Amino acid sequence: MNLSDTAIYQDKPIAFIAVVHIRMRAKYYRVSRLVVLPDYQGIGVGKRLLNFVAELYASQTKLPFYILTSNPQIIRGKHGELENKQIWARKQGKRQHKNKQWNTN
């Protein structure tokens, strides 16, 4: 199974996703990179590519599929929730604990 995929529009690559297979106690797939060209951002290309790849991996492997992101459109879904319930989206960014603040980027 490929661990990267590209979205093509009019023979031009417009988006890319790379996935890492984590093999520890819990086995799962995690998105390591999701990139959409600026001219194609904000119209759902990244979300569609993410949903397509998550469905493909979930149906073929039966393992969980995660993405760690700071993009609010992916976390809450710009046009509703992510279509695939196999995707676990977690927020990345600044956290605050008691009086300490640290950056998880």
N, C-alpha and C positions, 0 to 999 in steps of 0.2 A: 504494500500500500504506500502510495506517495505520502510524504510528510509536508508537502507544499503544493499549493494550487494557485492558479492565476485566472482572473476573470478577463475575458477578451471581448472587446467591442469594436466592430469594424476593423478587424485584424490588428488591433492595437491593445497591448496589455494595459488595463486600467486599475487593477487591484491585485494584491498578492496576500496570501495567508500561509504562514509556516506553523506547523504543529509539532510538538515534542511529545514523545511517548515516555511517560514517567513510570519507572519500574521499581517501586519501593514496596513497602508493606501493602499500600493501596496502589493499584495499577489504574492509570487514567491517562487521558490525552489533555494537553494544555496548549492553548494558542500562545506562541512565542512572539509572533509578529502579524499584524493586520495593517496593511497599508493601502490607501486609495489615493489615486492622483487627485490633486486639488480641484480640477475641473469637474470631477465626478463625485466629490464629497457632498454629503447632505441630501442625497437623493435615494438612499437606501442600498447602494451597491455593496458596501461593506457588510451590512446586516444580511443581505441576501447571500453573499458569499459565505459568511459565518454560518448561517442556517443550513446552507447546502452541505458544507463540509461536516458540520456537526451531525447532520442526518446520515451522511455517508459513513462516518466513523462509528456512530452509535449502532447502525444497522449491521455493519460488518464485524464489529468487535464486541459489542454489548458492554463497553467500558464507559465510564463517565467522561464528559468533555467540559473543560473549564476554560475561562478567559479571565485574566486579571487586567482591569482597565481603569483609566480615569475618565473615559469618555461617557458622559451622562446619557447620551443617546443609546449606548449599548446597555448600560445598567438598567435604565427604566424603559427603554424603547421609545424612539421618537414617534412612531406611529402605532403605539400599543406595545405589547410585550413581544419578546423574541418568539418566533413561531415554534421553535423546537424546544420542548421541555427538557431535553437532554443537556442543554447548555446551562452551566452554572456560572453566572457573571458575578464577580466580586470587585468591589471598589478598591482602587489603589490611589495613594496620595498621602496627604498629611493626616496624622492621627494625634490625638491628644490623650494623655494618661495622667491623671492627677494634675500636677503642676509641670509636667514635662511634655515637651512636644518633639516629635521626631518625624522625619520624612522617609517614607517607604519606597520612594522612587528608585 
